[in-house]
Amino acid sequence: MSGSPLRIVIVGGVAGGASAAARARRCNEAAEIILLERDGDVSFGNCGMPYYIGGEIQSRSKLLVATADLLRKRFRIDVRTRSEAVRIDRNQRSLQVFDHTRAAEYSLTWDRLILCPGARPVRDRIPGADATGVFALRSLADMDLIHAAVSAQPDSAVIVVGTGFIGLEMAEQLAKRGLQVQLVEQADHVLPALDAEMTYPIAAELRQAGIMLHCGKTLQQINADDGTVTGITLEDGTLLAGSIVILGIGVVPETTLALTAGLEPGPLGGIRTNQFQQTSDPHIYAAGDACEYPFGPTGTTALVHLAGPATRAGRLAGEHAATGSSAPAGAVYGTAIIRVFEQTAACTGISVRKATEQGIAARSVTVLAASHAGYYPGASQLTLKIVFAPEDGRILGAQAVGRDGVDKRIDVVATAMALGGTVRDLARLDLAYAPPFGSARDPIHQAAFTACNELDGMGAMLDVDADLNGWQVVDVRTAAEIEKTPLTDCPDVIAIPIDELRDRIGELSPQLPTVVSCGVGIRAHAAQRILLQNGFSTVLNLTGGATLRRRAIPPQES
């Protein structure tokens, strides 16, 4: 194609492909840019789809971020909808395209190729998943089908399988429409991206909304009568009835096109790319859900199915394809957030569970604090957990749950992680403070101070779900507090209120390994310092105290 304008062909739209196309045009006015999209919609807000189904977003057109017509007129991009790339010839630098409108195939040459094929929902291995009334939400077409189904059956029973972000958003929205909703989750708690004790407020919120939870349950098959869904069967034989089933059990990257062309996969099965989003063929780029990203907390790669990383990667790929240069891509951290009725949950980086599974040394601290100054009206409880490396305090991840202020705390931690920050850096942050917005000692600071205390030998923490057998357990709350909220799974507790501890210290044995606990951990830290400076050799503070332990180890039903 010597003498011709640079031709950039982009496979797939939505976040990655549309961003790549627009950036390529801004960087190269002379290039010929062709965008292929196998569906009818080029770029849309897929994160908003549950809210259209639920009615919070009332106009479908609001979800259309960039229409084909806009891309054609404003950016002079040759947009070809219902056009599916089926085969890549790297030697000839050509692409076979199937035009679904004309039911015809044709060949398209390219100088640079950007692959943004996305990911597909997991459903092909589930018996009965092809029954009428079984849905997965990935495209606007999927959204329209679900919207039509729930509109036609406003009093129907719905089963949502999977309690990740999409599953919980769908459950919330359907319950708000008045449908009977049941949630099924293979893990032992909802929202498995978070550690179990952090999800307690989310589960409570779901139950309060009338949603039935079935955690620790595996879907065995979907049941149907004459091809129409009637419910599901769980692995333990439990039958759940429902006329609508929504699968939210994850997605897998669409890599067939890339791997058939001989492009190298990454260790997780996605498309391998370098820091400029180039694949193993430097003339072919990849962005979005199909490729693997460098994962900051571990230094390995990750499949991160989020719009933010896809948009940034697409933008970078478009610039590099159009000009031959760009800034390198940054690492991703999987920062995500969800609202579940009146609660919000967010996370970034890795959880303690994930760190353990991957053999990564990690410690964590959890604080329960007010979302803003406690004396100012409207303050609510916020739970913040920070995961860090024990050798140097480098931040590995964070989780937060609460009614208010969750987003800004997670974004602060995610920013610090991206800059290679440690818990000591968090402790030094100068954050905005006024009573309606925060506290002079922000929850970020409280968590960081607690972590620094542990690093400095000033206050070691014991995991909230630890076995307390063999420990001298001291509860420093008042008798009334202990009676109201006993420390769960701990029958032998020595109760000494914090204000009496110095006078009654003789009731304790300095030689025994000791755990101190209170309501959330603040008074216990003061008790810990008293004991350590009075000859006690081993004193640990139970993370989050009795409040968090009741979430991690719920009281046994009497």
N, C-alpha and C positions, 0 to 999 in steps of 0.2 A: 504493500500500500504506500510505496514511496511517493512523496509529493502530495499525498492526500492528508487531510486533517487527521490528527490523532483520534482514533475511534475507541471510545470507552463503552463497553457493554456491561450493564449491571443486571444481575439476576436476582430478583426479589426486591420488594419495596419496603413498606412499613417503616420501622425506625432506622435500621442500618442502611438499606438501599436508597431510601429517599434522601437521607442525610448525605450519603456518598454522592448522589447525583447533584444535589444543590451545591455542595462544596466544590465538586469538580468544575461546575460551571463558573462559580465565582473566581476560581483560580485559573481557568483557561477558557476564555471566550471563544476561541477558535475551534475547540475540540468538538467532535461529533459524539454526542452522548445518547445512548439508547438504554432505556430502562424496560426490562421485561418483568411482568407480573402475571402469574398464572391465574390469580383471582381477578375480580372486577374492581377492587378497591386498592389503590396504590399505597396510600399512607393514612393510617388511622390510629386513634388513641386506644390501643387494645386494653390498656389498664383501666379504661373507663367503661368497658363493656358490661361488667356486672351491675354498674350503677344505672345504666340504661335499662337493663332487664328489670331492676328493682324500681325504676321510676324516678330516681333522684335526678338523673339526666333525662329530660323529657323529649328532647329533639335528637333524633338519630344523626342528623347532619352535623351536630356539634362535635361528633367523634371524628369527622373527616378532617384530618390535619392538613393534608395537601391533596387536592384532587388531581387527576390526570390532566384536566384542562388547565389548572393553575400551573403545573409544572411545564406544560407545553408553552403557554403564553409568556410566563415570567422568566423561565430559564431556558427556553428553546431546547427542551429535552424531548426526544422522540420516545414517548411513552406508549408501550404496547401491552395492553391488558389482555387477560385470558391467553397469554402466550407463555408456554412452559418450556424451559430449557431441558432437553432430554439427553444430550451427549456433547462432550467436549473433545475436540481434536486439537491437542496441544501442538503437534507438529505443524499443522496447517493454520493454527490459531483461528479455528472456526468453531461454531456452535450450532448444533442442530436444534431447531425450535419448532415446537408443535403449536400451531394456532388453533385454539379450541373453537373459535368463532367460525373459521372456515373449514375446520377438520382437515387441515393440510400442514405438511411439514416443510420447512425450508432451512437453508444454511445461512449463517450470519458470521462474517469474519470480524475479528477484533484485534486491536493492538494491546489493550489492557482489559482484563476481565475481573469484575468484582462480584464475588459470590455472597449473597445474603439470603440463602434459602430458608433460614429459620429452623424451627423444630416442630415436631408433630406430637400430638398427645399420645400417651401410652394407652392403647386399648386393644390392639390386635391379638394380645395373648390372653384376653379375658373371655371365657366362654359366655356366649349370649350377648356380647357387646354390640352386635349388629341389629338387635331388636329395635323396633320402633319405640321411641320414647327414651332412648339412651343417647346422651349428648356429651360432648367435650367442648370446651370453650377456647377457641384459638383464633377464629376469624370473625368478621362481621356476618358472614353467612351462618356460622354457628350461632352467633348471638341472635340473629333473626329467627332461627328455628326454635331456640329456647324461649325467646320472648313470645312467639306465637303459641308454643305449647302451654306455658304457664298462664297466658291470657285466656286460652280456651278452657283451661281447667283451674279456675281460681281457688278452688277448695281442695285441690289434690294433695296427695302425700308425695313428698320429694325426698329422695335419698341422695345425699352428696357423699361421694367416696373420695377421701383424701382431705386433710385439714391443713394443707399448705395455704399460701396467700390467696390463690384463686378459690380454693374450696371454702375458706372461711368468708371471703367476700360474697360468694354466691349464697352461702347459708344465711348470712345477715340480710342480704337483699331479698331473698325469697321469703324469709320469715317476716320481714317488714311488709311484704305484700299479702300476708295472711295465710301463706301456705304452711302445711305441716311439714317440718323439716327434721330429718334424722342425719346425723353425721357419723361416718365410719372412718376409723383411722387405725392403720396397722401398728403404729407406734403406741406406746403406753400413755401418751399425752398428746393433746392437740398442738398444732404449730411446732412440728419436730425440729425446725431450725433453731429453736430456743431450748435451753435446758429445762427439764421438767418443772422445777419449782417456780420458774419464771412465768409459766403459762397458767398458773392457778387462777389469776383474775380473769383471764380470757375464758377459761372453761366455766367459771362461775357466771360470767356475763351471758354466755351461750345458754346455759341452763335457765337462767332467769328469764330469757326471751322465749322459753318453751321449746328449745331445740334439744332433742335427745342425743346423747353422746354414746358412741360405742367404740371406746379406745382399746387398743391391744387386740383388735379383731381384723382378720384378713378376709378380703373378698374372695369367695370361691367361684361363684358363678352368678350370672344375671338370669333371672327366671322370666319366661315369657309364655303367653298364651296366644296361639295363632299369630306369632310374630310380633306381638305387642308386649312390652315389658309389664310385669306384675310385681316385681320386687327383686330381692337378691337373697342369696344363701351365703352365710359366712362359714369360715373354715370349721368352726365348732358346731355347725349344724343349725345355728340360729337363722330363722327366716324373718326377713323384714319386708313388709309390703309397701309398694309405691308404684304410682303410674308414671313417674318421671325419675330417671336416674341420671345424675351428672357426675362424670368421672373427672376428678382433679388429682390424679395420682402421679402426675409428673409428665415430662416431655423428653423426647430424645432428639438429638440434632439430626437435621436432614443432610446427610453426608454422601448419599448414593452418587450424586452427580460428580462430586469432587473425588471420591475414592475410586470410582470407575475410571476416571481420567488419570489415575496414578498419583494424585496428590497425597502427601504423607499425612497420616492421622496423628493426633496427639495421644498421650498416654491414656486419656479418658475416652477416646473414640471420636472426639470432635476434630475439626480441621486444624492442623498445626499452622501457626502463623508466627512471624517475627515481630519486632517492635514497630514495624511500619505496616503491619497487617498483611504482609506478603506471605504467600504459601510457599511450599517447596519449589514451586515454579515462580520466579520473581515477577513474571508478567501477570500473575493471577493473585488476586487479593481475596480475603474473606473477612466478614464482619458479622456481628449479631449472634444469634443463638446457636448457629452451626459450628462456630469456632471456639477454641480454647483460649482463655486469657491468662496472663501471668497473675497469680494470686498472691497478693502482698503478704499475708500473715505467714505463709508457709514457704514461699519461694518456688512453689511448684505451679501447676496450671489448674484451672477450674473451668467448669461449664457454668456460666452465670446467665440465667435466662431473665434478664432485666432490660428494660428499655433504655436506661441511662447509659450503661456500657455499650449497648448496641449503637446508640446515636453517636457517641464519641468515637467509637471504632470506625463507623461508617464515614464520618467526617474526615478522619485521618486517612482512611483508604482512598477516599475521593481526591483529597489533596495530593497524596503521593502519586496516585495513578495519573493525575492531570499534569503534574509538574516534575515528578521524579525526586521530590524531596518533601520532607515534613518533619515536624517535631516527633520524637518517639512516643509511643503509647505508654501510658502509666499503668501501674498495676491496678487491679480491681479488688474490692473488699467485700462484695456481696451486700452492700448496704441496702436495707429494705425496711419498709414500714407498712403497717396495716391498721385500719380502724375496725373494731368489732363492737358495734353498738356504742356504748359510752367509754369503752376502753381502747387504748392504743398500744400496740406492741411494735418494737423495732429491734433490728440487730445489725451488726457489722462484724466482719472478720469471722473467726471461728469460735465455737462454743467449747466448753470444757469437755463435753462428750466427744466432739470431733477431734479435739486435741489428743484425747486419750486413745481414740481409735487409730490415729495416725502416729502414735508414739512420740508426740511432742510434749516436752515438759511444760506444764502450765499451772499457774495458780490463779485464784480468782478471789475477788472481794465483792460483797453485795451490800448495798445500803438501802434502807427504806427511809425516805425523806419526803418533806413537803415539796410540792411542785413550785411553790413560791413561798414567800415569808409566811410562816404559820399564823402570825397574828393578823395578817391581812385576809379579808373575807374571800372565800372561794378556794382556799388551798386544799389540795387533795394529795393522797399518798402516791408517790412515785417510787418504783423499785428499779435500781440501776445496778447492773453487774458488769464488772470489768475483768477481763481475762488477760493475764500478763505473763511474760517469761520470768521465772524465778531468779535467773542469773543476772539479768540487767534491767528488769522492769519494762522491757519493750512491750508495747500494747499489742495483743494478739486478737482481741475482739471485745465486743460489748453487747449487752442486751438491756432493754428498758421496757417497762410496762407501767401504764398509769392512765389517768384521765386527761392530763394536761402536761405539756412541756416535754413529752417524750422525744419529739422530732428534733428539737434543738440540742438535747443532750447527746443523742446518737450522732448527729451531724458534727458536733464538736469532736467527739472521739474519732469518728471516721477521718476528719481532717487531720487530727494529730497523727493517726496511723499512717496516712499518706505521706506525711512529712518525716516519718521514721521516729515518731515520738515515743516517750516512755511515760510511766505513771508519774515520774518526777516532773516531767514537762506539764502534765495535766495539773499537778499541784500548784504550779507557778502561773497558770493562766489568769489573765486579767479579764474577767467576764462581766458583762453589763449587769448591774444590780439596781433594782428598785422594788419595793414590796409587792407590787402587782405582778412582777415578772420573775422574780427569783429570790434568793437569799444571799446574804453577805458571804455565807459559806455554802456555795452551790452544791447540789448533789454530785456534780463532777468533782468538786474539791473534796467532798466527804469521802468518796470512793478512792480518790487518789491518795488522800492522807492515810487512809486505812492500809492501802497497798504499800505506801512508803514505810509505815510503821512496821509492817511485816518484813520488808527488805532490810530495814535498819535494826531488826531485833527488838523492836519496841512493842510488838504485839502480834504474835503469830495467830493465825486463824485456823479453825477446824471446819471442814466442810459441813454444810448444814445437814446432810443426810448420813453423817458418820455414825457408826455403831458406838454408843456411849457406855457399853459394858466394860468394866475394868477401869473406868475413869472416876475420879472424885468430882462429881458434878455439883456446882454451886449456882443456885439461882438467886440473883441479887434484886429481884423485884419485891414488891410488897406482897403480903399474904393474900390480899384481895385480888391482886393481879394474877397471882399463881392459881388461885382457886378458879378464876374466870377462864384463864387460858393456860392449862397445864403444859409442861414441856412433854411433847409426845414421844413415845417409845423410850421412856426413861423413868423407870419406877423408883429408882433410888436417887433422890435429889435432896441436897442440903439447902434449905432456904434461909438465907441471911440477907436482909435488905442492905443495899449498898451503904446507906448512912450508918449502919451498925457494924459494918465489916471490920473496921479497925479494932473495935472493942471486943468483938467475938472471934477474932482470928485464931484464938486458941482452940476453937472447936474443929479446926481443920488440920490435916496432916501435911506438912510441907514436903514430905518425901513422896507423896502420891502424885501421879500425873493428874492434873486438874483441868477441868473445863468450866469456864464461867459463862453464864447466859443471862440475858434479860429480855426485854421486849423486842428490840431490834438490833442490839449490839453496842449501843453507846455507853450505857452504865456498866456493861460487862467489861468494856475496855478500861474504864476507870478502876474497876475491881482487879482486873488483870495487872495493872501497874502497881496497885497496892500490894498484891501478893508477891509479885516478882521482886519487889524491893524489901520484902520481909522474909526472905530466905526460901521461898518456894522455887523449886528448880524448873518445873515444867508447868506452864499455865497457858492454855489456849482459849481464845474467844470463839464461841460458837457463832459462825456467820449468820447474820440476820436474826439471831435469837429465836425465841419461841414463835414469833410470827412467821418467819420464813420456814422454820422446821415443820410447822403445821401444814404448809404447802407441800413441802418435800415428802413428809411422812404424815398423811392425814390421820386423825384419831380413829381408832377402831370403833365401828358401830357397836353400841351396847345392846 
